[in-house]
């Protein structure tokens, strides 16, 4: 079985949907912020998959670079959420 762009986009959409449900179902700000990295991971998977599997892509590594930046941003956001939770 080969992986196509559809597989990458469906996986990204599933992760983003799970992150959106995790954010929307929480009432506490810290818990909401902890759901955002899942949402960002869905975007990162979709970016990396679309960049790697697109047929006219000039630089297939660009999506992976963006995915790393999204992961770093979500890790920083998770740190802020942990600090916000600890300040209460």
Residue pairs with C-beta under 8 A, 6 or more apart in sequence:
3 53
4 53
5 49
5 50
5 53
5 54
7 49
8 45
8 46
8 48
8 49
8 50
8 52
8 53
9 46
9 49
9 50
11 42
11 45
11 46
11 49
12 42
12 43
12 44
12 45
12 46
12 47
12 49
13 42
13 46
14 42
15 38
15 39
15 41
15 42
15 45
16 39
16 42
16 43
16 46
17 42
18 38
18 42
19 35
19 36
19 37
19 38
19 39
19 40
19 41
19 42
20 39
22 34
22 35
22 38
22 39
23 32
23 35
23 36
23 39
26 32
26 35
28 85
29 84
30 81
30 82
30 84
30 85
30 88
33 77
33 78
33 80
33 81
33 84
34 78
34 81
36 74
36 77
36 78
36 81
37 74
37 75
37 77
37 78
40 70
40 71
40 73
40 74
40 77
41 70
41 71
41 74
43 70
44 66
44 67
44 70
44 71
45 67
47 63
47 66
47 67
47 70
48 63
48 64
48 66
48 67
49 63
50 63
51 57
51 59
51 60
51 61
51 62
51 63
51 64
51 66
52 60
52 63
52 64
54 60
57 63
